[in-house]
Amino acid sequence: MFLARTPSLQIHAQPKVVDWLRTLIKFKSVTPNQAGAIDWLNDQLSNLGFTCDQFTYKGVTNLIAKIEFGDGPLVAFSGHIDVVPATSEQWRAEPFSGAIIDGAIYGRGAADMKGGVAAMLCASRTLLANAAAKEGTFYWLITSDEEGEAEYGSLLIAERLAQQGIKLDGCIVGEPTSHLHVGDTIKNGRRGALSARLVINGKAGHVAYPENTINAAHLSAEVIKRLAGITWQRDEPSSHTSLQVTGINIANVVDNMVPARCEMTFNIRYSHGYKSSDIKNEIQFALGDLQALLSVEWERPCEPFYTSHQTRRCLLTQVEQAIFNVTGSYPLLSTSGGTSDGRFFANDYTQVIECGVRNNTIHQVNEHVPINDLLKIEQIYTQLLERVFISHAS
């Protein structure tokens, strides 16, 4: 049951971005169920003149929408409408109501990332209403499978674009990247992620005769020491590698027997100076003389990506300038946090930049976004689309 409270008085005529975000929140689109959210977006984008291709695979719904203005850059907006689960306990309002309380919109997905989707939809409408000449092609790439395993969402969208011979010049990802103020931080890359399940195979025996055993528990301490002691020499200054042991399991209920088996799990978040194959090689080298006693299964590899400043049609510069025009300050560039769907679109020819609202309440009880923040990210997106697609030819 959500906490009883009388919401603040509402303004009768809310900005369009507020109405659209509240509409999106009301779709209970817990991964991978789109719950009508992508259907609604399909209709909105079609009404704006986009050509829409909606497809479903194994319960995941994806949307590719595009509008062509002519020769010029191919730039996409990537987003997701799926959210993590939410129950009503301790919420100030029902989590799928989109209630407005004290100048903020409450609801699951308000910040991650239906707020960004609503803001970009408004910015797209403004772009298309602008009478100035436009250039390029604008894509919308939306999925209902980002918060889960991400097996059938943006990965399949990227594959479909590749099959059609489409090479994006840039991709704007609407993830919540801001820290204290909207626009203060953007992501121009993400660290890679790799999980591992390592089994140490020792030799059991009586604790009174340890010389006849190989203690898997003791070996686990040595393994952890070596893993923690790796020097990651190829780290980039803005992107540091971190290896964290996440679990140790010794299934031994007998207190006078040396354990023969220990299972350990760990996760590495690694700099864009590495590929996943490099990380595996570093770990195998650190544990080299123990290999006969170890077996490793690698899980959930997510390659890193990084976008630097370009000499021509630099999306990073365009985002920075749009933020400066709205906020008066340039953003901090970061590759911190978890991975994102940006990894599916990043490559040697596609610049990927993440820019969105504040991330201070995502996945939490009472997730919300202040209306002023929502209006500001809409302004940033509007400025950005104008810089990308409005023709500057004399």
N, C-alpha and C positions, 0 to 999 in steps of 0.2 A: 504494500500500500504506500503510495507516495505521501509525503508530509503535507498535511492540510495547510493551505495558505491561500490568501486572496491575492491574485496577481495584480500588478500595478495597472492603473487605468490605461487603456489602449488608445492610440491615435487611430482615428477612423480610416484615414487614407495613408496607408503605409507605402513606402517605396516598393517598386516592383520586385527588387531583389529580396526584400523581406517576405513578400507573399510567395515567391517562388521557393525560397528556402523552407518556409513552413510547409508548403505543399510536398516537397521532397522528403522532409522528415516524417510526414504522416504515412509514407510508404514503409512498411515494416520489412525492409530489405536486408535481413540478416543473411550473410553469406551462405549459399550462393544464390539465394532467392531474390530476384529483382522486384517482386511484389508490385509490379506495375510502374516502377520508377523509370525504367528504360523505355517502356511504352510511352510514358508521358513525355520524356525527353525527345523521343523520336518524333512525336507530334509537334512539339515546340520548334524543333530544328527544321522540320519539313515546312512549317508555316513561315519560317524565315527564308526559305529558299534552298536549304540543304538537300542534297540527295542522300537518302539514308539506306544503309544495308544492315539489317538486324539479323543476327543468327544465334542459335542456341546449340550448345554441345554439352552433354552430360549434366544437364541442369543449370549450366552457366549461360547467361545471356550477354551478348556483346553487341556493340553498336559502332559502326563506322559511318560517319556522316561527312560529306564534303561539299564545298561550294567553290567554284572556279571563277577567278576574276580575269585570268589571262596569264601571260608569261610572268614569271617571277618566282619567289621562294615558295617552297612547299613546307608549311609549318602546321603543326598539330597541337591540339590541347588534349592531354591524356588525363583521365579521371576515373573514379569508381564511385558507384552509388551503394555498394554493399557496406554493411556496418557490422560491428561486433554485437553480440547479444546484450540485452538490457532488461532488467526486471525493475519493478516500480519502487522497491525498497529504497528509502532515503532520498529519493528524487523530490525536488521542489514541485515538479509537475510530472504528469505521465510522460515517459520517455519518448513516445512517438506522437506527441501532441503538437510539438512546435510552439509551445506556450511562450509568450513574451512576459518576462518578469524583470523589473528594474532595468529596462533598457537593453535586455539581452534575450536572444532566442535560445530556448532550452530544448534539447532533444538529442537522441543518439544520432551521431553523424553530423551534428551541427557544424563542428569544426573539421571532422575527418570523414569524408571531405565534401559533404553536400553543400556547405557554405561556399567553397571554391567553385563548385559546379554551377550553383545559382548565380554567383557573381560573373562567371565567364559567359553564362547565357545572356545576362543583361548587357555585358560588354559586346557580345556578338551582335545583339540587336542594334546597339548604338553604331557599331561599325557599318552594318548593312544599311542603316538609315542615313549615313553620311553620304552626301551627294558627290564628294570628291572621287576622282578616278582611283581605282584600286588595281593592285597587281598581285599575282600569285594564286595559290590554292590553300584553303583553310580546311583542315580536318578536325573532326571531333572523334576521339577514340575512348569509348566508355565501356566498362566491364562491371559485372556483378561478382567477380572472383579475385579480389585483391587482399582481403583480410584473412583469407584461408590459405590454402596451399598454392594458389595462383597458377594452377596447372592448365586451366582451360580459359583463361581470361586474356590479359594483354599479350601473353605469349602467342596465343592463336591469332590475335589481331595483327601482331607484327609479322607473323608468318603469312597471313593473307595479303598484307601489303607487299611483302617481298614477292609472293607468287604473281602479283599484278605488276611487278616491275616498278613499284613506287619507292623512291628514295627520298625520305624526308630530310629537309635541310635543318629543321629544328623541331623540338618538341617541348612544350610547356606543360609541366606536371603540376596539378593544383593541390598537392599535398600541403598540410599546414606546417610551414617552415619558420614562421615568425616566433620570436622569443618574448620580449617585453612589449614591443610595439609592432604593429603591422608594418611589414617591409623592412624590419631591422636585420633580418637574416634570410638568405636564400641558399639553396643547395645547388652547387654547380658540379656535383658528383655525389657518389655514395661509396662507402667502403664495401668490399666484398664480404660474404658470409659463408662459412663452411662449418658444418657440424661433424663430429666423429664419435663412433662407438668403439672403444678399445678394450679388448679382452686380454688379461694377463693370465697365462696358463703356468701355474707352478707345480709343485708336487706336495701332496698331503702327507701327513705323518704325525706321530705323537709329539706334543710340545716338549717332552722331556728329552727328545733326541733330534734337535733341530738340524744336526749335521746330515741327517738322512732326508731332509725336506728342502723344498724351495718355497718360501713364504710369499704368496702372491700379494698379501697385504703390505709386506715390507717393500716389495718391488714397486707397488703403486706409489709409495712415497718417493722413490727414486725417479719414477716416470714423471711425477708432478714437478719435482725439482728441475728436471731437465727441460720440460715444456715451459715452465715459468722463466727459465734462464735463457731462452733463445733470444738472440739479438737480431732484430729485424732491420738489417742494414739498408734495405731498399725502400724503407718508409719515406714518403714525401712529407715535407714540413707541415702541411695542412691536413695530413691523414695518417694517423698512427695505428699500428696493428696492436690488437689486444687478444690474448688467449685466456679464456676463463674455463676452469673445470666446473662442470655443472652437475656432476653426480658421481658417486662412488658406491658400489654395491658389492658387499662380500657376503654371500649367502652361506654363512657358517654358524650353526646354532650350537655347536659342541665346543665348550670352552677349553678342552685339552687336545684339540686337533689344529694343526697348522693348516690354514686355508690353501686350497689348490687353485682357486679361481677368483679373480677380481674383475669386475666390469666397471669401466670408467667412461663417462661422456664428457666432451668438452666442445666449446664453440670458439671459432676464431673470427673476429671482425678485422679485416685486413686492408691495408693501404692499396690505393690504385697503382702503386709501384709493383704489385704482384698480380699474378694470375693464380687460380686455384691449384694448378699443377705445381707452381712454385712453392706454395704453402705446404703441399703434401711432401715435396722433396725436402724442405727444411725440417719438417717433423721426423721424417724417416731418417735423415742424417743424424739428428739429435738422439734418436733411439737406436741407432744402427747396431750396436753390439748386443742389444736385447731382442733383436728381431725374431730369433728362434722361439721366444717365449710369448710373442705378441701377435695379435691379429687385429686389423683395423678395418672398419666399414665406414666409408665416407657418406654423409647424408646432406641433402638440401643445399647443394652448391649454388651460390648467387655471385656472379662475377661483379667486380667493381666497375664503375664508370666515372669519367671525369671530363669536364668541358672547360677548356681554357679560353682566353680571349683570342678571337680570330681577327684576321686582317680585313675580311670582307663579310658583310651581312652577319655581324656578330650578334647572336641572340643574347649572349650574356651582357654585352654592352647595352642592348636595347632594353633588357629588363632593369638593369641598374639605372638607366636614364629615366625610365618610366617611374620607378620608385622615387628617384630624386625629385622629379617634377611634382609628385603628389605630396611627399613627406618633407622635402628639403634636405634629406640625408641619403647617402649611399649605403647599401646594405653590406653586412658582413657576409663573406663567402664561406660556406661550410660544407663538409662532407660527413658530418657526424650523424648519429642516430642509426636506425635500422636501415634495411634495404627498401627499395620501392620499385614500382612497375617501370620506372624510368630505365632500369637496366635492360628491358626488352627492346627499347627503341634506340639506345645509345650504340654508336658504332663510329667508324672512322669518318663518316660523312654527316652524321646527325648530331647536332648540338642538343643537349638535354639540360634544362634548367627547371628546378622546382621552386615554386613561389606560391605562398598561400597565407592564410590567417594564422593566428597564434595557436600553438600546440599545447598550451598549459592544461587543458581539460580533456584531451582526447582519451577515449576508452575509459573514462572515469564516470562515476555517478555525477549527475548534474553537468554533463558535457554541455557547453553553451558557447555562443559567440555573441559579443556585444554588437548591437546594430551599427554603431559607429565604425567598428572594425570591418564589418561586412561592406559598408558603403565605401570604406577606404580601399579595400582590395578590389572592389568593382572599379573604382577610379584608376587604380594601377593597371588592371587588365585592359581597361578602355584605352589608356595611354599606350600600352604595349601593342595592342592590335593596330592602333593607328600608325605606330612606328613601323610595324612589320608589313602591313598590307596597303596603306595609303601611298599612292604613287608620288614620288618626289621629282618626277620628270618635269622639266621646265616647259 
